Amino acid sequence: MTPPAERRTLPNLQQRSTLAGEAAAAAAEVETALTTPSDPTSAAFFDVDNTIMQGASIFHLARGLHRRKFFTTREIAGAAWKQAYFRVVGVEDPEHVADARNSALGFIAGHTVAELQELTEEIFDEAMAHRIWPGTRAQAQLHLDQGQRVWLVTAAPIEIAQVIARRLGLTGAMGTVAEHDGGVYTGRLVGDMLHGPAKAEAVRALAEREGLDLQACSAYSDSFNDLPMLTMVGDPCAINPDSRLRAHAREAGWRVRDYRTGRKAARAGLLVGAAAGAVSGTVAAGVALRSRRH
């Protein structure tokens, strides 16, 4: 029998995931390049970290902000250590996850949405553009060429996701939504991180809004944590998968694509944990990115 404390916690987690997903879908930016798709009921959903691009996008943003003196070398070193830890161990620490949920994006409290968007554009050019996997980019382009819409779905801040989507010519993006009041960040999240079940909620909400048939849709991810999103579509695909997702994909008969070098692919089971993108990136945001208040 579930203890009373757990009975209170589980619904709360579910509510936060649902709220995060609905917020991400509501904030999804839709580009005008494909306003009238020739295949209106089909779409593709792509994870970002280690799927669209190498590494954690939030960590690349952190390094760019560090160069702009937003925080100290000690803080960025701590973020680097945490990212390495999650990649090697591949296990989610509940305390770290709770930490990330409570403090992620607190670093931008007091800063404006316009400021972060401008800096993210600059940092994408500096540190992210050359990390895009050509193979995954080609997969996304195939869907666009077939008249389907393509959305990014990521635990990273929606501001990062929107920049990547625009630069790649995709339809739009869904990511973790930071609360802001009058264009100024409060330091709180709307719901929770867009991670695991919350991604599925975001896709479900967007599909309802856009009239999509999920069985005619595709989804791509590197992480076992994204099974809720992958299993809700008719065409799931494991891209640069971690060991658990690779095993699940093979058993389920899903497509598997690996665009890493042979050396990296061989070490994937040890070096890329299921939490590497969604959790380590968000922990980096919560712990390392503490900006100096203006």
C-alpha positions in Angstrom: 0.0 0.0 0.0 1.3 3.5 -0.9 2.3 5.5 2.2 0.3 8.7 2.7 3.4 10.9 2.0 3.9 9.1 -1.4 0.2 9.4 -2.2 0.5 13.2 -1.8 3.8 13.4 -3.7 2.9 11.3 -6.8 -0.1 13.4 -7.8 1.9 16.5 -7.2 4.6 15.3 -9.5 2.0 14.4 -12.1 0.4 17.8 -11.8 3.8 19.6 -12.3 4.6 17.4 -15.3 1.2 18.2 -16.8 1.5 21.9 -16.1 5.0 22.0 -17.6 3.9 20.2 -20.7 0.9 22.4 -21.2 3.0 25.5 -20.7 5.6 24.3 -23.2 2.9 23.6 -25.8 1.2 27.0 -25.2 4.6 28.7 -25.6 5.6 26.7 -28.6 6.9 29.1 -31.3 5.6 28.3 -34.8 7.6 29.6 -37.7 5.9 30.9 -40.8 7.9 28.9 -43.3 5.5 26.0 -43.1 2.2 27.6 -42.1 0.1 25.3 -44.4 1.7 21.9 -44.2 0.8 19.5 -47.0 0.6 16.7 -44.4 -1.4 18.4 -41.6 -1.9 15.4 -39.4 1.7 14.2 -39.2 4.7 15.8 -37.4 8.0 14.9 -36.0 9.3 15.6 -32.5 13.1 15.8 -31.7 14.9 15.9 -28.4 17.8 18.3 -28.5 20.7 17.3 -26.2 22.8 14.4 -27.8 20.0 14.0 -30.4 20.0 17.2 -32.5 23.3 18.4 -31.1 26.3 17.1 -29.3 26.3 17.7 -25.5 23.9 19.6 -23.3 22.7 22.8 -24.8 22.2 24.5 -21.4 25.9 23.8 -20.6 27.1 25.4 -23.8 24.9 28.4 -22.8 26.5 28.4 -19.3 30.0 28.6 -20.8 29.0 31.5 -23.0 27.5 33.3 -20.1 30.6 32.6 -18.1 32.7 34.4 -20.7 30.4 37.3 -20.3 31.1 37.4 -16.6 27.7 36.3 -15.4 29.2 34.0 -12.8 32.6 32.7 -11.5 35.0 30.1 -12.7 34.4 28.1 -9.6 30.6 27.9 -10.4 31.2 26.8 -14.1 33.8 24.2 -12.9 31.1 22.8 -10.5 28.7 22.5 -13.4 31.3 20.7 -15.6 31.9 18.2 -12.8 28.2 17.5 -12.4 27.8 17.0 -16.2 30.7 14.5 -16.2 29.3 12.7 -13.2 26.0 12.1 -14.7 27.5 11.0 -18.0 29.7 8.4 -16.3 27.3 7.1 -13.7 24.1 7.5 -15.7 21.9 7.5 -12.6 19.5 10.2 -11.5 20.1 11.4 -7.9 16.7 12.3 -6.5 18.2 15.1 -4.4 19.9 16.6 -7.5 16.7 16.3 -9.5 14.8 18.0 -6.7 17.5 20.7 -6.5 17.2 21.2 -10.2 13.4 21.5 -10.0 13.6 24.1 -7.2 16.4 26.2 -8.5 16.7 25.7 -12.3 16.7 29.0 -14.1 16.9 30.9 -10.8 20.0 32.5 -12.2 18.0 34.7 -14.5 15.8 36.2 -11.9 15.7 39.9 -12.5 17.0 39.7 -16.0 14.8 40.3 -19.0 13.5 37.9 -21.6 14.9 40.1 -24.4 18.4 40.0 -22.8 18.5 36.2 -22.5 17.2 35.8 -26.1 19.8 38.1 -27.5 22.7 36.4 -25.6 21.4 32.9 -26.6 21.5 33.9 -30.3 25.1 35.0 -29.9 26.1 31.9 -28.0 24.4 29.6 -30.5 26.7 31.0 -33.2 29.8 30.7 -30.9 29.3 27.3 -29.3 26.3 25.3 -30.7 26.0 25.7 -34.4 29.0 23.4 -35.2 27.7 20.8 -32.7 24.6 20.0 -34.7 24.6 16.4 -35.8 24.3 16.4 -39.7 22.6 13.1 -39.7 19.8 14.2 -37.3 19.5 17.5 -39.1 19.0 15.5 -42.3 16.3 13.4 -40.6 14.4 16.6 -39.6 14.7 18.0 -43.1 13.2 14.8 -44.6 10.1 15.4 -42.5 9.9 19.0 -43.7 10.4 18.0 -47.3 7.4 15.7 -46.9 5.3 18.6 -45.8 5.3 17.6 -42.1 5.9 20.0 -39.2 8.9 19.5 -37.0 9.2 20.5 -33.3 12.0 20.3 -30.8 11.1 19.0 -27.4 13.7 19.5 -24.7 14.3 20.0 -21.0 16.5 23.0 -21.8 15.0 26.5 -21.5 12.5 27.2 -24.2 14.6 30.3 -25.2 17.4 28.0 -26.3 15.1 25.6 -28.1 13.5 28.4 -30.0 16.8 29.7 -31.2 17.9 26.3 -32.4 14.6 25.7 -34.1 14.8 29.0 -36.0 18.4 28.5 -37.1 17.6 25.0 -38.4 14.4 26.2 -40.2 12.1 23.9 -38.1 8.5 24.6 -37.3 8.9 25.4 -33.6 10.1 24.3 -30.2 8.9 23.3 -26.7 11.1 23.5 -23.7 11.2 24.3 -20.0 9.2 27.5 -19.4 10.6 30.1 -16.9 8.0 32.3 -15.3 8.3 36.0 -16.2 6.3 39.1 -15.2 6.3 42.0 -17.5 9.2 40.5 -19.5 11.4 40.1 -16.4 12.2 36.6 -15.1 11.0 35.7 -11.6 13.4 32.8 -11.1 10.6 30.2 -10.9 9.5 27.6 -13.4 6.0 27.1 -14.8 5.2 23.6 -13.5 8.4 21.6 -13.7 11.3 20.8 -16.1 10.1 19.5 -19.5 11.6 16.1 -18.7 10.3 12.5 -19.1 6.5 12.5 -18.7 6.3 16.2 -19.1 7.6 15.9 -22.7 4.8 13.5 -23.4 2.3 15.9 -21.9 3.7 18.7 -24.1 3.4 16.6 -27.3 -0.1 15.5 -26.3 -1.2 19.1 -25.8 0.3 20.3 -29.0 -1.2 17.4 -31.0 -4.6 18.3 -29.7 -4.1 21.9 -30.5 -2.8 21.3 -34.0 -5.0 18.4 -34.9 -2.2 15.8 -35.2 -2.7 12.1 -35.4 0.0 10.8 -33.0 0.1 7.4 -34.7 1.1 9.2 -37.9 3.9 11.1 -36.1 7.5 10.4 -35.4 9.7 11.0 -32.3 13.5 11.0 -31.9 15.6 10.8 -28.8 18.9 9.5 -27.3 17.5 8.9 -23.8 15.6 6.1 -22.1 14.0 8.8 -20.0 12.1 9.9 -23.1 10.2 6.6 -23.5 6.9 8.4 -22.6 7.3 10.6 -25.7 8.7 7.8 -27.9 6.0 5.3 -27.1 3.1 7.7 -27.8 3.9 8.0 -31.5 3.6 5.5 -34.3 7.2 6.0 -35.5 9.7 6.2 -32.7 13.4 6.4 -33.5 16.5 6.1 -31.2 19.2 8.6 -32.2 22.7 8.2 -30.6 20.9 6.1 -27.9 22.1 5.4 -24.4 22.5 1.7 -23.6 19.0 1.2 -22.1 17.2 2.9 -25.0 19.3 1.0 -27.5 18.3 -2.3 -25.9 14.6 -1.2 -25.7 14.6 0.0 -29.3 16.1 -3.3 -30.6 13.6 -5.3 -28.7 10.6 -3.2 -29.9 11.9 -3.2 -33.5 12.3 0.6 -33.6 14.7 2.4 -35.9 18.1 3.1 -34.5 20.5 5.8 -35.9 23.9 6.5 -34.5 25.8 9.5 -35.8 28.7 9.5 -33.3 32.1 8.3 -34.2 32.8 4.6 -33.8 34.8 5.2 -30.6 32.0 7.3 -29.0 29.3 4.8 -30.0 31.2 1.9 -28.5 31.5 3.8 -25.2 27.9 4.9 -25.2 26.7 2.5 -22.6 29.3 3.8 -20.1 29.6 7.5 -20.9 26.0 8.5 -21.8 23.6 7.9 -19.0 19.9 8.3 -19.5 20.0 11.5 -17.5 22.9 13.1 -19.4 20.9 15.6 -21.4 17.8 16.4 -19.5 19.1 16.2 -16.0 22.7 17.2 -16.1 21.9 20.1 -18.3 19.2 21.3 -16.0 21.4 20.8 -12.9 24.0 22.9 -14.7 21.4 25.6 -15.1 20.3 25.4 -11.5 23.7 25.2 -9.9 26.2 26.9 -12.2 24.2 29.7 -13.8 23.7 32.1 -10.9 24.0 35.5 -12.6 25.2 38.6 -10.8 22.2 40.8 -10.1 22.1 44.1 -11.9 
